[in-house]
Amino acid sequence: MSVLHYLKICNFQLNQISTVNPFEFIDFKITDALDILLVALLLYNIYRIVKGTVAINIFLGLVIVWTFWNVTKLLEMKMISSLVGGFMQVGFIVLVVVFQQEIRKFLLVLGSGKFSTKTMSRFFRFYGNKPAEPEVNVEALITACKHLSQQRLGALIVIERNSSLEFLKASGDRMNIEINAPILESIFYKNSPLHDGAAIIQGNRITATRVILPVSNASDIPAHYGLRHKAALGITENTDAICLVVSEERGEIAYVRNRSFINFDSDQVLAAKIKRDLAS
């Protein structure tokens, strides 16, 4: 074969390679975009539910393992891929046990009538970096709790978020009163017929009083916490609500979210935490 003939063959092969579309193997459809969007929405809501809890570390660890598994499958690393894949398959049963409360809360949020509108509005909130201001008059809540704590009057206030609390309101007295500090103080005054049980806040209105809440059966609750604190833990185990508790014995104000007591140093810090949680 002559050198000239060899160069012609090479030139022809280079021309063939240059005409090949490197993205020809990609077949992206509308259904693929919808699939990505649904997965993103699912992960976004799971993250919102486990955010601020110990479960967030487990969730992030699972995302890392799942990503590593798919990378090994893509690179055709069969041995490590089969090992990680076996862990992922068996680990599904473990996940149901570990995330029992989170799965329950997710299903409650999913079944609530507010899920679609709130989720979509929050997910597609592109304008500005600041979250929307919550409707609840947080300053009035904190002012009322401070006055109640100074008088050693116990109180339990539940603030509704995404999970509907309609199933609890039937156990108490339905109300429709705009939030202000004197009203809340009068509700939890010791001689008031409404002071027993919890008050439920929805939007900027008190929608129920004397509500009976489920009590947490957790064994790690400190002994000095009373029935109000256990009820606050119980409602945050089953819903995404947040609670303010005023101790009758010690006059302390406690903030409860996601089955845990949230520490704060001042009224301003507490108000900021509540506003952030209501906007998230």
C-alpha positions as semicolon CSV with decimal commas, in nm:
position;residue;x (nm);y (nm);z (nm)
1;M;0,000;0,000;0,000
2;S;0,142;0,333;-0,100
3;V;0,181;0,618;0,145
4;L;-0,059;0,831;-0,059
5;H;-0,327;0,564;-0,048
6;Y;-0,279;0,525;0,329
7;L;-0,317;0,899;0,384
8;K;-0,640;0,904;0,184
9;I;-0,785;0,628;0,402
10;C;-0,689;0,814;0,721
11;N;-0,838;1,136;0,588
12;F;-1,164;0,957;0,505
13;Q;-1,187;0,809;0,858
14;L;-1,122;1,149;1,015
15;N;-1,399;1,301;0,806
16;Q;-1,636;1,026;0,921
17;I;-1,553;1,084;1,285
18;S;-1,594;1,460;1,255
19;T;-1,948;1,420;1,117
20;V;-2,063;1,209;1,412
21;N;-2,285;1,398;1,659
22;P;-2,140;1,341;2,009
23;F;-2,484;1,395;2,162
24;E;-2,664;1,158;1,929
25;F;-2,703;0,897;2,202
26;I;-2,905;1,138;2,421
27;D;-3,278;1,088;2,375
28;F;-3,437;1,346;2,608
29;K;-3,816;1,355;2,614
30;I;-4,080;1,557;2,796
31;T;-4,148;1,257;3,019
32;D;-3,781;1,262;3,124
33;A;-3,815;1,626;3,230
34;L;-4,132;1,541;3,423
35;D;-3,952;1,248;3,587
36;I;-3,668;1,474;3,701
37;L;-3,915;1,733;3,832
38;L;-4,113;1,478;4,035
39;V;-3,797;1,331;4,187
40;A;-3,677;1,681;4,275
41;L;-4,010;1,762;4,443
42;L;-3,999;1,435;4,636
43;L;-3,643;1,492;4,761
44;Y;-3,725;1,855;4,842
45;N;-4,019;1,760;5,065
46;I;-3,830;1,475;5,231
47;Y;-3,549;1,718;5,310
48;R;-3,796;1,971;5,457
49;I;-3,944;1,705;5,684
50;V;-3,613;1,571;5,820
51;K;-3,439;1,912;5,828
52;G;-3,326;2,004;6,178
53;T;-3,346;1,645;6,307
54;V;-3,092;1,365;6,350
55;A;-3,252;1,195;6,051
56;I;-3,104;1,458;5,817
57;N;-2,759;1,299;5,856
58;I;-2,899;0,957;5,768
59;F;-3,083;1,106;5,471
60;L;-2,767;1,273;5,336
61;G;-2,570;0,952;5,390
62;L;-2,823;0,757;5,187
63;V;-2,808;1,012;4,906
64;I;-2,428;0,975;4,897
65;V;-2,447;0,592;4,893
66;W;-2,715;0,597;4,622
67;T;-2,506;0,835;4,408
68;F;-2,196;0,617;4,454
69;W;-2,397;0,307;4,357
70;N;-2,517;0,465;4,033
71;V;-2,166;0,588;3,946
72;T;-2,024;0,236;3,989
73;K;-2,305;0,097;3,770
74;L;-2,232;0,358;3,503
75;L;-1,860;0,272;3,509
76;E;-1,945;-0,101;3,500
77;M;-1,758;-0,174;3,822
78;K;-1,953;-0,493;3,876
79;M;-1,808;-0,615;4,207
80;I;-1,845;-0,295;4,408
81;S;-2,174;-0,219;4,234
82;S;-2,321;-0,555;4,337
83;L;-2,205;-0,507;4,698
84;V;-2,356;-0,158;4,729
85;G;-2,667;-0,270;4,541
86;G;-2,721;-0,554;4,788
87;F;-2,690;-0,308;5,074
88;M;-2,945;-0,075;4,912
89;Q;-3,197;-0,357;4,863
90;V;-3,170;-0,493;5,217
91;G;-3,143;-0,141;5,357
92;F;-3,494;-0,054;5,239
93;I;-3,644;-0,256;5,526
94;V;-3,410;-0,082;5,769
95;L;-3,516;0,257;5,631
96;V;-3,881;0,191;5,710
97;V;-3,785;0,125;6,073
98;V;-3,538;0,414;6,107
99;F;-3,763;0,671;5,934
100;Q;-4,091;0,548;6,081
101;Q;-4,190;0,885;6,226
102;E;-4,068;1,077;5,920
103;I;-4,260;0,849;5,682
104;R;-4,572;0,894;5,892
105;K;-4,527;1,272;5,888
106;F;-4,465;1,272;5,511
107;L;-4,786;1,077;5,448
108;L;-4,978;1,316;5,673
109;V;-4,841;1,613;5,479
110;L;-4,914;1,439;5,150
111;G;-5,272;1,371;5,252
112;S;-5,340;1,724;5,375
113;G;-5,531;1,956;5,145
114;K;-5,256;2,217;5,165
115;F;-4,982;2,000;5,019
116;S;-5,019;2,085;4,651
117;T;-5,052;2,462;4,672
118;K;-4,792;2,524;4,941
119;T;-4,539;2,280;4,802
120;M;-4,556;2,416;4,448
121;S;-4,548;2,778;4,560
122;R;-4,245;2,720;4,779
123;F;-4,064;2,506;4,524
124;F;-4,107;2,760;4,246
125;R;-4,035;3,069;4,457
126;F;-3,777;3,234;4,233
127;Y;-3,836;3,602;4,313
128;G;-3,592;3,732;4,573
129;N;-3,391;3,541;4,831
130;K;-3,601;3,621;5,135
131;P;-3,878;3,381;5,239
132;A;-4,231;3,511;5,258
133;E;-4,326;3,665;5,588
134;P;-4,539;3,431;5,801
135;E;-4,898;3,530;5,870
136;V;-4,878;3,451;6,240
137;N;-4,828;3,745;6,478
138;V;-4,520;3,593;6,640
139;E;-4,450;3,896;6,860
140;A;-4,797;3,868;7,020
141;L;-4,738;3,498;7,090
142;I;-4,405;3,563;7,260
143;T;-4,543;3,858;7,458
144;A;-4,830;3,645;7,587
145;C;-4,593;3,361;7,680
146;K;-4,366;3,604;7,870
147;H;-4,658;3,743;8,072
148;L;-4,787;3,393;8,145
149;S;-4,442;3,274;8,256
150;Q;-4,408;3,570;8,494
151;Q;-4,739;3,472;8,657
152;R;-4,650;3,098;8,659
153;L;-4,946;3,015;8,438
154;G;-4,908;2,707;8,220
155;A;-4,984;2,725;7,849
156;L;-4,960;2,506;7,539
157;I;-4,984;2,675;7,198
158;V;-4,974;2,470;6,876
159;I;-4,902;2,652;6,549
160;E;-5,025;2,473;6,239
161;R;-4,796;2,453;5,935
162;N;-4,855;2,214;5,643
163;S;-5,018;1,922;5,823
164;S;-5,386;1,983;5,886
165;L;-5,490;1,971;6,253
166;E;-5,863;1,945;6,186
167;F;-5,868;1,595;6,334
168;L;-5,769;1,744;6,672
169;K;-6,003;2,042;6,685
170;A;-6,307;1,821;6,742
171;S;-6,168;1,732;7,086
172;G;-6,186;2,097;7,199
173;D;-6,383;2,415;7,138
174;R;-6,364;2,573;6,793
175;M;-6,279;2,943;6,783
176;N;-6,212;3,209;6,524
177;I;-6,028;3,487;6,703
178;E;-5,746;3,705;6,572
179;I;-5,425;3,662;6,767
180;N;-5,331;3,919;7,027
181;A;-5,149;3,891;7,359
182;P;-5,442;3,976;7,596
183;I;-5,668;3,714;7,434
184;L;-5,404;3,442;7,471
185;E;-5,338;3,540;7,833
186;S;-5,709;3,530;7,915
187;I;-5,743;3,183;7,758
188;F;-5,470;3,035;7,981
189;Y;-5,563;3,225;8,296
190;K;-5,605;2,969;8,573
191;N;-5,972;3,049;8,636
192;S;-6,062;3,050;8,267
193;P;-6,279;2,758;8,147
194;L;-6,054;2,736;7,839
195;H;-5,714;2,704;8,009
196;D;-5,697;2,321;8,006
197;G;-5,557;2,161;7,694
198;A;-5,394;2,330;7,396
199;A;-5,479;2,628;7,178
200;I;-5,435;2,581;6,804
201;I;-5,315;2,866;6,584
202;Q;-5,391;2,863;6,211
203;G;-5,275;3,160;6,009
204;N;-5,317;3,458;6,238
205;R;-5,622;3,321;6,419
206;I;-5,690;3,104;6,721
207;T;-5,906;2,828;6,573
208;A;-5,950;2,597;6,874
209;T;-5,895;2,580;7,250
210;R;-5,907;2,304;7,513
211;V;-5,772;2,063;7,250
212;I;-5,652;1,723;7,368
213;L;-5,317;1,629;7,214
214;P;-5,150;1,288;7,180
215;V;-4,882;1,239;7,447
216;S;-4,536;1,120;7,349
217;N;-4,427;0,781;7,486
218;A;-4,056;0,848;7,432
219;S;-3,841;0,718;7,717
220;D;-3,572;0,989;7,692
221;I;-3,792;1,281;7,803
222;P;-3,636;1,457;8,107
223;A;-3,822;1,387;8,429
224;H;-3,885;1,755;8,508
225;Y;-4,099;1,797;8,198
226;G;-4,472;1,769;8,261
227;L;-4,775;1,663;8,060
228;R;-4,777;1,981;7,848
229;H;-4,422;1,915;7,728
230;K;-4,501;1,551;7,652
231;A;-4,810;1,660;7,457
232;A;-4,599;1,909;7,260
233;L;-4,354;1,633;7,172
234;G;-4,643;1,405;7,081
235;I;-4,804;1,644;6,830
236;T;-4,466;1,722;6,668
237;E;-4,403;1,349;6,629
238;N;-4,717;1,306;6,420
239;T;-4,735;1,640;6,234
240;D;-4,504;1,922;6,129
241;A;-4,664;2,165;6,376
242;I;-4,452;2,373;6,614
243;C;-4,534;2,439;6,979
244;L;-4,476;2,693;7,252
245;V;-4,499;2,560;7,608
246;V;-4,503;2,764;7,929
247;S;-4,417;2,565;8,241
248;E;-4,650;2,626;8,532
249;E;-4,394;2,511;8,792
250;R;-4,078;2,683;8,664
251;G;-4,221;2,958;8,443
252;E;-3,991;2,857;8,157
253;I;-4,083;2,896;7,791
254;A;-4,000;2,599;7,567
255;Y;-4,004;2,583;7,188
256;V;-4,074;2,239;7,041
257;R;-4,020;2,134;6,680
258;N;-3,964;1,793;6,517
259;R;-3,980;1,603;6,847
260;S;-3,709;1,812;7,008
261;F;-3,671;2,116;7,231
262;I;-3,505;2,406;7,049
263;N;-3,269;2,624;7,251
264;F;-3,278;3,004;7,229
265;D;-3,100;3,283;7,415
266;S;-3,349;3,568;7,387
267;D;-3,696;3,663;7,273
268;Q;-3,552;3,798;6,950
269;V;-3,379;3,468;6,872
270;L;-3,698;3,276;6,951
271;A;-3,903;3,504;6,723
272;A;-3,649;3,458;6,442
273;K;-3,658;3,079;6,477
274;I;-4,037;3,067;6,472
275;K;-4,058;3,294;6,167
276;R;-3,797;3,090;5,984
277;D;-3,978;2,763;6,057
278;L;-4,314;2,905;5,952
279;A;-4,166;3,032;5,626
280;S;-3,982;2,709;5,542
